[in-house]
Amino acid sequence: MTAKRGPRRGRIIPVLVACFYAGGVAGWLLHATFSTKGASPAGESAPAVRYESRPHDATATAGESRLNPRPTGDVAEVPIIGRDPFAELGRHHLQLPIEGADEDAMEGGFGERRGGGNRSHEAADILAPRHTPVRAVEGGRIAKLFFSKAGGTTIYQFDPTERFCYYYAHLDRYADGLREGQEVSAGDVIGYVGTSGNAPPNTPHLHFAIFELTDARRWWEGRPLDPYLVYRR
């Protein structure tokens, strides 16, 4: 009986060893397959950043820009047009909205902290006597005439390509006959310096902002650009 069981044991042991190694190989193959199934394809980029901007806040304090863009990390629904805006505006040869104004005086105004340091200015304040004419910085279309508690009497003007919007705020009044949808030329008088809205009553000035529109081209929505950097190019 003992002599008969010996050869059988000799056959069983190699089979068990073979099964052990086969199981290890199969496990390794399954791990490799499922660990790479969810990987991104080579070269795939991260989700695009969406810039969200809110409409003009009627409760904001004086001098506040209308814009508050913030990256959300979501896939873009209304993506910013992807060219260098400063280089593009450099080819527009913008004139200053106040004749004889000093562009160097705009330096630093964009980043000034307002509202107790909770937000940046995102615009330039150009001091001028009350009733000084405000001129269109280039040709384009009057997109919106708007009044708010913060900005007072304001104008939103699109450039000819409707990629950019120019925002003129704290006006005393509009130029006679100015209307939404009207085409204007560079240098046309569109309003007059004042202190409407939350501007200090004894400091007449023009609150001037430039922003890059989204693909949706809505007058209240875009990415603010530093006017000083635009004019210094």
Residue pairs with C-beta under 8 A, 6 or more apart in sequence:
47 73
47 74
47 75
48 75
48 76
48 79
49 71
49 72
49 73
49 76
50 71
50 72
50 73
50 74
50 75
50 76
50 77
50 78
50 79
51 69
51 70
51 71
51 80
51 214
51 222
51 223
52 69
52 70
52 72
53 66
53 67
53 68
53 69
53 211
53 220
53 221
53 222
53 223
54 66
54 67
54 68
54 220
55 66
55 220
55 221
56 66
56 146
56 148
56 150
56 151
56 154
56 220
57 64
57 66
57 148
57 150
58 148
58 149
58 150
59 149
59 150
60 115
60 149
60 150
60 198
61 114
61 115
61 150
61 198
62 150
62 197
62 198
62 199
62 200
63 114
63 121
63 123
63 125
63 198
63 199
63 207
64 114
64 115
64 119
64 121
64 150
64 151
64 198
65 120
65 121
65 122
65 123
65 167
65 209
65 224
66 151
66 167
66 209
66 220
67 122
67 209
67 211
67 222
67 223
67 224
68 119
69 222
69 223
69 224
78 214
78 215
78 216
78 221
79 214
79 215
80 212
80 214
80 215
80 222
80 223
81 163
81 212
81 213
81 214
81 215
85 163
85 164
85 212
85 223
85 225
86 225
86 229
86 230
86 233
87 233
88 163
88 164
89 164
89 210
89 225
89 230
89 233
90 230
90 233
92 138
92 159
93 138
94 137
94 138
94 186
94 230
94 231
95 135
95 137
95 138
95 186
95 187
96 103
96 126
96 135
96 137
96 231
97 126
97 134
97 135
97 136
97 137
97 166
97 168
97 206
97 208
98 126
98 128
98 132
98 133
98 134
98 135
98 193
98 206
99 133
99 135
101 126
101 128
103 228
103 231
103 232
104 228
105 126
105 127
106 124
106 126
106 227
106 228
106 231
107 228
108 228
109 121
109 123
109 124
109 125
109 227
109 228
110 120
110 121
110 122
110 123
110 124
110 224
110 226
110 227
110 228
110 229
111 120
111 121
111 226
112 120
112 121
113 119
113 120
113 121
114 120
114 121
122 209
122 224
123 167
123 169
123 207
123 208
123 209
123 224
123 227
124 207
124 208
124 209
124 226
124 227
124 228
125 205
125 206
125 207
125 208
126 205
126 206
126 208
127 203
127 204
127 205
128 193
128 204
128 205
128 206
129 193
129 204
130 172
130 192
130 193
130 194
130 195
130 204
131 172
131 192
131 193
131 194
132 192
132 193
132 204
133 175
133 189
133 191
133 192
133 193
134 155
134 168
134 171
134 189
134 190
134 191
134 192
134 193
134 206
135 186
135 187
135 188
135 189
135 190
136 157
136 166
136 184
136 185
136 186
136 187
136 188
136 190
137 157
137 166
137 186
138 159
138 160
138 166
138 186
139 159
139 160
139 183
139 184
139 185
139 186
140 157
140 158
140 159
140 160
140 162
140 166
140 183
140 184
141 157
141 158
141 162
141 181
141 182
141 183
141 184
142 155
142 156
142 157
142 178
142 179
142 180
142 181
142 182
142 183
142 184
142 190
143 156
143 157
143 158
143 165
143 180
143 219
144 155
144 156
144 180
144 219
144 220
145 154
145 155
145 156
145 174
145 178
145 179
145 180
146 154
146 155
146 156
147 153
147 154
147 196
148 154
148 197
149 197
149 198
150 197
150 198
151 169
151 170
151 196
151 197
151 207
152 169
152 170
152 171
152 194
152 195
152 196
152 197
152 198
152 199
153 169
153 170
153 171
153 172
153 173
153 174
153 191
153 194
153 196
153 197
154 167
154 168
154 169
154 170
154 171
154 197
155 166
155 167
155 168
155 171
155 174
155 178
155 190
155 191
156 165
156 166
156 167
156 219
156 220
157 165
157 166
157 167
157 168
157 184
157 190
158 164
158 165
158 166
158 213
158 217
158 219
159 165
159 166
162 213
162 217
163 212
163 213
164 210
164 211
164 212
164 213
164 225
165 210
165 211
165 213
165 219
165 222
166 208
166 209
166 210
167 207
167 208
167 209
167 210
167 211
168 190
168 191
168 206
168 207
168 208
169 197
169 206
169 207
169 208
169 209
170 193
170 194
170 195
170 196
170 197
170 199
170 204
170 205
170 206
170 207
171 191
171 192
171 193
171 194
171 196
171 206
172 191
172 192
172 193
172 194
172 195
172 196
172 204
173 191
173 192
173 194
174 190
174 191
175 188
175 189
175 190
175 191
175 192
178 190
178 191
184 190
193 204
193 205
193 206
194 204
195 201
195 202
195 203
195 204
195 205
199 205
199 207
208 227
209 224
209 227
210 224
210 225
210 227
210 230
211 222
211 223
211 224
211 225
212 222
212 223
212 225
213 221
213 222
214 221
214 222
214 223
